[in-house]
Amino acid sequence: MCNVSYSISCSKVFTSRWGRGFGLLGSIFGKDSAMNQPNSVYGIIFYVFQLLLGITVRGSLYLGYILYFVLKDFCVICITTYALNFILFMLNYKRLVYLNEAWKQQLPVKQD
């Protein structure tokens, strides 16, 4: 489906040395290394981490609620962990917005 012609071929790209480990990990760790995975594996891992990051923020909000309203206590380590989770979430969100804007600027302008 993706292989249209000789110069338009996904299979050619995916099976090239740059289709695994971004073309870098094979030369660093060796072609048979567990680190030298197809690039799609790294994409899946990235999105799983993004999902987990979102879950940790929700979990931090829930645990913060329990800490303050149910236990009526203050835990420095807990608050620090909640703050770090939120900061990481905001940094990733800002990065996503930045990349989205950069991508939009690269799109060709439609001429109606």
C-alpha positions as a printed NumPy array, in Angstrom:
array([[ 0.   ,  0.   ,  0.   ],
       [ 2.845,  2.371,  0.813],
       [ 5.158,  1.135, -1.948],
       [ 4.057,  3.203, -4.948],
       [ 7.229,  3.177, -7.041],
       [10.969,  2.752, -6.681],
       [11.397,  6.272, -5.292],
       [ 8.193,  6.178, -3.198],
       [ 8.657,  3.157, -0.954],
       [ 8.032,  2.85 ,  2.765],
       [ 9.523, -0.649,  2.853],
       [12.777,  0.7  ,  1.476],
       [12.904,  3.313,  4.23 ],
       [11.848,  1.007,  7.068],
       [14.39 , -1.656,  6.133],
       [17.268,  0.791,  5.681],
       [19.835,  1.293,  8.437],
       [18.045,  4.539,  9.416],
       [14.786,  2.645,  9.978],
       [16.208,  1.055, 13.126],
       [17.635,  2.98 , 16.052],
       [17.501,  6.224, 14.043],
       [20.558,  5.017, 12.135],
       [22.7  ,  5.725, 15.182],
       [22.178,  2.981, 17.731],
       [23.291,  0.203, 15.393],
       [26.677,  1.822, 14.901],
       [27.055,  2.497, 18.629],
       [25.732, -0.741, 20.157],
       [25.89 , -3.09 , 17.167],
       [23.251, -4.279, 14.712],
       [22.146, -7.177, 16.929],
       [21.799, -5.069, 20.09 ],
       [18.487, -4.91 , 21.945],
       [18.77 , -1.111, 21.718],
       [18.673, -1.21 , 17.893],
       [14.875, -1.432, 17.532],
       [12.647, -0.152, 14.715],
       [11.92 ,  3.566, 15.085],
       [ 8.214,  2.829, 15.603],
       [ 9.067,  1.09 , 18.89 ],
       [10.6  ,  4.326, 20.185],
       [ 7.494,  6.231, 19.074],
       [ 5.243,  3.832, 20.967],
       [ 7.429,  4.133, 24.069],
       [ 7.274,  7.945, 23.805],
       [ 3.468,  7.999, 23.658],
       [ 3.178,  5.498, 26.507],
       [ 5.353,  7.821, 28.615],
       [ 3.121, 10.761, 27.656],
       [ 0.045,  8.798, 28.749],
       [ 1.702,  7.806, 32.015],
       [ 2.693, 11.42 , 32.632],
       [-0.941, 12.472, 32.282],
       [-1.991,  9.714, 34.668],
       [ 0.606, 10.779, 37.246],
       [-0.753, 14.333, 37.228],
       [-4.275, 13.039, 37.88 ],
       [-2.904, 10.736, 40.566],
       [-1.029, 13.631, 42.154],
       [-4.199, 15.727, 42.233],
       [-6.091, 12.864, 43.864],
       [-3.374, 12.193, 46.437],
       [-3.012, 15.924, 47.118],
       [-6.746, 16.067, 47.812],
       [-6.464, 13.104, 50.203],
       [-3.448, 14.657, 51.919],
       [-5.044, 18.053, 52.48 ],
       [-8.769, 17.377, 52.911],
       [-8.918, 13.845, 54.356],
       [-5.707, 13.448, 56.336],
       [-5.419, 17.191, 57.054],
       [-1.654, 16.826, 57.003],
       [ 1.37 , 18.292, 55.205],
       [ 4.106, 16.114, 53.715],
       [ 7.1  , 17.896, 52.166],
       [ 8.145, 14.894, 50.084],
       [ 4.584, 14.356, 48.85 ],
       [ 4.093, 18.004, 47.871],
       [ 7.498, 18.023, 46.139],
       [ 6.563, 14.92 , 44.146],
       [ 3.212, 16.452, 43.153],
       [ 4.934, 19.676, 42.106],
       [ 7.554, 17.828, 40.042],
       [ 4.868, 15.787, 38.272],
       [ 2.969, 18.975, 37.451],
       [ 6.122, 20.793, 36.267],
       [ 7.05 , 17.872, 34.006],
       [ 3.528, 17.841, 32.615],
       [ 3.604, 21.586, 31.898],
       [ 7.046, 21.38 , 30.257],
       [ 5.865, 18.57 , 28.006],
       [ 2.67 , 20.441, 27.186],
       [ 4.602, 23.602, 26.278],
       [ 6.955, 21.542, 24.137],
       [ 3.984, 19.963, 22.37 ],
       [ 2.443, 23.385, 21.677],
       [ 5.789, 24.695, 20.414],
       [ 6.278, 21.718, 18.088],
       [ 2.699, 22.02 , 16.835],
       [ 3.199, 25.708, 16.008],
       [ 6.53 , 24.993, 14.305],
       [ 4.864, 22.257, 12.27 ],
       [ 2.014, 24.573, 11.232],
       [ 4.513, 27.177, 10.032],
       [ 6.15 , 24.594,  7.781],
       [ 2.887, 23.732,  6.022],
       [ 2.439, 25.365,  2.628],
       [-0.047, 28.226,  2.487],
       [-3.24 , 27.306,  0.603],
       [-4.005, 29.511, -2.384],
       [-7.784, 29.711, -2.917]])
